[in-house]
Amino acid sequence: MSGSEADRMGGGARATHVMSGSEADRMGGGARATHVRSGSEADRMGGGARATHVRSGSELGSRTGCVWCPDWPVIAARKHADAVGDDLRNRPVIVRERVGSRDVVRAASAEARAFGVARGMRRREAEARCPDAVCVDADEANEARTFERVAHSIEVFTPRVVLDRPGRCEFPTRGPSRYFGGDDALAARVRAEVVAALGPDGADVRVGIADGVFTARLAARRSTVVPAGGSAEFVAPWPVSVLDDDDLAGLLVRLGLPTLGAVAALAPDAVLARFGSEGRRIHELARGVDPGPPVLVTPPPDLVEHAELDPPAERVDLAAFAAKKLADRLLARCAERGLACTRVLVVAETEHGERFTRCWRHARSEYGDALTPGVLAERVRWQLDGWITTGETTAGIALLALIPDEVVPADGRQLGFWGGDQVAHQRADRALARVQGMVGFDAVTTAVVQGGRTPAEQVRWVPWGEPREPELPLVVGSEVAAWPGVLPPPYPARVFHPPVPAEILDAHGGAVTVNGRGEQLGAPAHVRCRALPDGGGAVRAWAGPWAFDVRWWDMHARRRCARWQLVVDDVACIVVVEGGRAGVEAIYD
């Protein structure tokens, strides 16, 4: 692909330009760029899709820098609070997230950690240890949007910044280190630039440099520079828990292998026989060798996916809708050629001619994990949000492109045990995604059954494409979750949230009310509500009221009300009285 062609395709020059040795040195570790062949070379090798390059030992240990902000969820939450006028400065902050049915701590500020709050702790225990802490929900989109300023500050030293998750990024250091006087000088300069970009939130910014991505990430935890060739000695004392696989780490500990050095001392053949290809990668990481993809495949130039947006997209949801289609097409075409994409370049161009590029990869690419359509679309959405919401773009996005920057042979995928038409599922996904683009991201939802006391609580509506996980647990461990005061089955078919306004009248036409003890004043005789047939009718049977007073300690979630089950003419319904007002909450059809 020529330079002009690459420009028209939205930045494809990065994926197809072949660098000479001196060019690669100046670009800072262009080992990966030298794998890319021109279109004619790929054609001679059989169409480009199968042009492969086996990584050599020197390539496995390319010098890599890593910037890590341990408290990034807290930093992002505080900066967002500053933008909306809230005050989270100099206060303990806990960022919580939902993991299955558990509400756990994702990150805690230094003030909260001083009280013993730790990552992975249950929210209730964390709040008990630090009662003055402000608890906020995790917001990965805000974290990614805020991290864009860190990526900008690192681009002063090298253009090849690669993001894998908000709060951490990597970059090649060979060329920049030579220019700035060595790895130590480069690490100090990068840290100073990031601290300046973050201002008061840059107190704990860590930079590490080592051979390979995995070792560089460990070096960043200690904010150190590992000498070239010293990776094996550096990683040896680290516990196996740094592999980010709790099941594997537990097994290795039970086998008497608590550290990476103990794993590295095993014979490679024995590890391969016991754990398979995953064990081979783990063994190489334990020896300080960053395996990466075992075989790199030249990204064929025709795999570049781009879309022209007319009219230009000025909103994130419109641009993200187009990006989702590009992600689906790109990975589907890769799958057709037996390829999997582990790193992709996101390119956007505005109608004013501004061009923005950012490289993303899978957070576990060193373990062989590849990007999926959902993961890729999520990261592209984060990136577009960072460009549009922060005001970097001065006009709408007119061109959007996804360029595969690194592809590997696909290992295959496991189909459903009981069969199923995968093509039909993908067709339905594309159709619903198109509807989202027309009516809005939050307008197309699916229901997720969860725990709760009321019919409205027992169903969570999740936008299409988002993880379908319950917020309130149905089970705790092997036991069914207890919800005192839960409405017994059978459950109503139609649930109104919020309840439809109604009137409950007694035989004399007066409103039926409930006192502070939950006792009713008058017997229900007539109900008026537009949600009922004919606007309501006479009450033929009723049960209740049941007092409902939950979460009295939470100003935002507290609720105090009373409920009846009524039969109005021939329709059974649930009527709630809250704050002196009545409403029909659900109808049994």
Secondary structure in CASP SS format (residue, H / E / C, confidence):
PFRMAT SS
TARGET T0000
AUTHOR 0000-0000-0000
METHOD secondary structure of the structure
MODEL  1
M C 1.00
S C 1.00
G H 1.00
S H 1.00
E H 1.00
A H 1.00
D H 1.00
R H 1.00
M C 1.00
G C 1.00
G C 1.00
G C 1.00
A H 1.00
R H 1.00
A H 1.00
T H 1.00
H C 1.00
V C 1.00
M C 1.00
S C 1.00
G H 1.00
S H 1.00
E H 1.00
A H 1.00
D H 1.00
R H 1.00
M H 1.00
G C 1.00
G C 1.00
G C 1.00
A C 1.00
R C 1.00
A H 1.00
T H 1.00
H H 1.00
V C 1.00
R C 1.00
S C 1.00
G H 1.00
S H 1.00
E H 1.00
A H 1.00
D H 1.00
R H 1.00
M C 1.00
G C 1.00
G C 1.00
G C 1.00
A C 1.00
R C 1.00
A C 1.00
T E 1.00
H E 1.00
V E 1.00
R C 1.00
S C 1.00
G H 1.00
S H 1.00
E H 1.00
L H 1.00
G C 1.00
S C 1.00
R E 1.00
T E 1.00
G E 1.00
C E 1.00
V E 1.00
W E 1.00
C C 1.00
P C 1.00
D C 1.00
W H 1.00
P H 1.00
V H 1.00
I H 1.00
A H 1.00
A H 1.00
R H 1.00
K H 1.00
H H 1.00
A H 1.00
D H 1.00
A H 1.00
V H 1.00
G C 1.00
D C 1.00
D C 1.00
L C 1.00
R C 1.00
N C 1.00
R C 1.00
P C 1.00
V E 1.00
I E 1.00
V E 1.00
R E 1.00
E E 1.00
R E 1.00
V E 1.00
G C 1.00
S C 1.00
R E 1.00
D E 1.00
V E 1.00
V E 1.00
R E 1.00
A E 1.00
A E 1.00
S C 1.00
A H 1.00
E H 1.00
A H 1.00
R H 1.00
A C 1.00
F C 1.00
G C 1.00
V C 1.00
A C 1.00
R C 1.00
G C 1.00
M C 1.00
R E 1.00
R H 1.00
R H 1.00
E H 1.00
A H 1.00
E H 1.00
A H 1.00
R H 1.00
C C 1.00
P C 1.00
D C 1.00
A C 1.00
V E 1.00
C E 1.00
V E 1.00
D E 1.00
A C 1.00
D C 1.00
E H 1.00
A H 1.00
N H 1.00
E H 1.00
A H 1.00
R H 1.00
T H 1.00
F H 1.00
E H 1.00
R H 1.00
V H 1.00
A H 1.00
H H 1.00
S H 1.00
I H 1.00
E C 1.00
V C 1.00
F C 1.00
T C 1.00
P C 1.00
R C 1.00
V C 1.00
V E 1.00
L E 1.00
D E 1.00
R E 1.00
P C 1.00
G C 1.00
R E 1.00
C E 1.00
E E 1.00
F E 1.00
P E 1.00
T C 1.00
R H 1.00
G H 1.00
P H 1.00
S H 1.00
R H 1.00
Y H 1.00
F H 1.00
G C 1.00
G C 1.00
D H 1.00
D H 1.00
A H 1.00
L H 1.00
A H 1.00
A H 1.00
R H 1.00
V H 1.00
R H 1.00
A H 1.00
E H 1.00
V H 1.00
V H 1.00
A H 1.00
A H 1.00
L H 1.00
G H 1.00
P H 1.00
D H 1.00
G C 1.00
A C 1.00
D C 1.00
V C 1.00
R E 1.00
V E 1.00
G E 1.00
I E 1.00
A E 1.00
D E 1.00
G C 1.00
V H 1.00
F H 1.00
T H 1.00
A H 1.00
R H 1.00
L H 1.00
A H 1.00
A H 1.00
R H 1.00
R H 1.00
S C 1.00
T C 1.00
V E 1.00
V C 1.00
P C 1.00
A C 1.00
G C 1.00
G C 1.00
S H 1.00
A H 1.00
E H 1.00
F H 1.00
V H 1.00
A C 1.00
P C 1.00
W C 1.00
P E 1.00
V H 1.00
S H 1.00
V H 1.00
L H 1.00
D C 1.00
D C 1.00
D H 1.00
D H 1.00
L H 1.00
A H 1.00
G H 1.00
L H 1.00
L H 1.00
V H 1.00
R H 1.00
L C 1.00
G C 1.00
L C 1.00
P C 1.00
T E 1.00
L H 1.00
G H 1.00
A H 1.00
V H 1.00
A H 1.00
A C 1.00
L C 1.00
A C 1.00
P H 1.00
D H 1.00
A H 1.00
V H 1.00
L H 1.00
A H 1.00
R H 1.00
F H 1.00
G H 1.00
S H 1.00
E H 1.00
G H 1.00
R H 1.00
R H 1.00
I H 1.00
H H 1.00
E H 1.00
L H 1.00
A H 1.00
R C 1.00
G C 1.00
V C 1.00
D C 1.00
P C 1.00
G C 1.00
P C 1.00
P C 1.00
V E 1.00
L E 1.00
V E 1.00
T C 1.00
P C 1.00
P C 1.00
P H 1.00
D H 1.00
L H 1.00
V C 1.00
E E 1.00
H E 1.00
A E 1.00
E E 1.00
L E 1.00
D E 1.00
P E 1.00
P E 1.00
A E 1.00
E C 1.00
R C 1.00
V H 1.00
D H 1.00
L H 1.00
A H 1.00
A H 1.00
F H 1.00
A H 1.00
A H 1.00
K H 1.00
K H 1.00
L H 1.00
A H 1.00
D H 1.00
R H 1.00
L H 1.00
L H 1.00
A H 1.00
R H 1.00
C H 1.00
A H 1.00
E H 1.00
R C 1.00
G C 1.00
L E 1.00
A E 1.00
C E 1.00
T E 1.00
R E 1.00
V E 1.00
L E 1.00
V E 1.00
V E 1.00
A E 1.00
E E 1.00
T E 1.00
E C 1.00
H C 1.00
G C 1.00
E C 1.00
R E 1.00
F E 1.00
T E 1.00
R E 1.00
C E 1.00
W E 1.00
R E 1.00
H C 1.00
A C 1.00
R C 1.00
S H 1.00
E H 1.00
Y H 1.00
G C 1.00
D C 1.00
A C 1.00
L C 1.00
T C 1.00
P H 1.00
G H 1.00
V H 1.00
L H 1.00
A H 1.00
E H 1.00
R H 1.00
V H 1.00
R H 1.00
W H 1.00
Q H 1.00
L H 1.00
D H 1.00
G H 1.00
W H 1.00
I H 1.00
T H 1.00
T C 1.00
G C 1.00
E C 1.00
T C 1.00
T C 1.00
A C 1.00
G C 1.00
I E 1.00
A E 1.00
L E 1.00
L E 1.00
A E 1.00
L E 1.00
I E 1.00
P E 1.00
D E 1.00
E E 1.00
V E 1.00
V E 1.00
P E 1.00
A C 1.00
D C 1.00
G C 1.00
R C 1.00
Q C 1.00
L C 1.00
G C 1.00
F C 1.00
W C 1.00
G C 1.00
G C 1.00
D C 1.00
Q H 1.00
V H 1.00
A H 1.00
H H 1.00
Q H 1.00
R H 1.00
A H 1.00
D H 1.00
R H 1.00
A H 1.00
L H 1.00
A H 1.00
R H 1.00
V H 1.00
Q H 1.00
G H 1.00
M H 1.00
V H 1.00
G C 1.00
F H 1.00
D H 1.00
A H 1.00
V C 1.00
T E 1.00
T E 1.00
A E 1.00
V E 1.00
V E 1.00
Q C 1.00
G C 1.00
G C 1.00
R C 1.00
T C 1.00
P C 1.00
A C 1.00
E C 1.00
Q C 1.00
V E 1.00
R E 1.00
W E 1.00
V E 1.00
P E 1.00
W C 1.00
G C 1.00
E C 1.00
P C 1.00
R C 1.00
E C 1.00
P C 1.00
E C 1.00
L C 1.00
P C 1.00
L C 1.00
V E 1.00
V E 1.00
G C 1.00
S C 1.00
E E 1.00
V E 1.00
A C 1.00
A C 1.00
W C 1.00
P C 1.00
G C 1.00
V C 1.00
L C 1.00
P C 1.00
P C 1.00
P C 1.00
Y C 1.00
P C 1.00
A C 1.00
R E 1.00
V E 1.00
F E 1.00
H E 1.00
P E 1.00
P E 1.00
V E 1.00
P E 1.00
A E 1.00
E E 1.00
I E 1.00
L E 1.00
D C 1.00
A C 1.00
H C 1.00
G C 1.00
G C 1.00
A E 1.00
V C 1.00
T E 1.00
V E 1.00
N C 1.00
G C 1.00
R C 1.00
G C 1.00
E C 1.00
Q E 1.00
L E 1.00
G C 1.00
A C 1.00
P C 1.00
A C 1.00
H E 1.00
V E 1.00
R E 1.00
C C 1.00
R C 1.00
A C 1.00
L C 1.00
P H 1.00
D H 1.00
G H 1.00
G E 1.00
G E 1.00
A E 1.00
V E 1.00
R E 1.00
A E 1.00
W E 1.00
A E 1.00
G E 1.00
P E 1.00
W E 1.00
A E 1.00
F E 1.00
D E 1.00
V E 1.00
R C 1.00
W C 1.00
W C 1.00
D C 1.00
M C 1.00
H C 1.00
A C 1.00
R C 1.00
R E 1.00
R E 1.00
C E 1.00
A E 1.00
R E 1.00
W E 1.00
Q E 1.00
L E 1.00
V E 1.00
V E 1.00
D C 1.00
D C 1.00
V E 1.00
A E 1.00
C E 1.00
I E 1.00
V E 1.00
V E 1.00
V E 1.00
E E 1.00
G C 1.00
G C 1.00
R E 1.00
A E 1.00
G E 1.00
V E 1.00
E E 1.00
A E 1.00
I E 1.00
Y E 1.00
D C 1.00
END
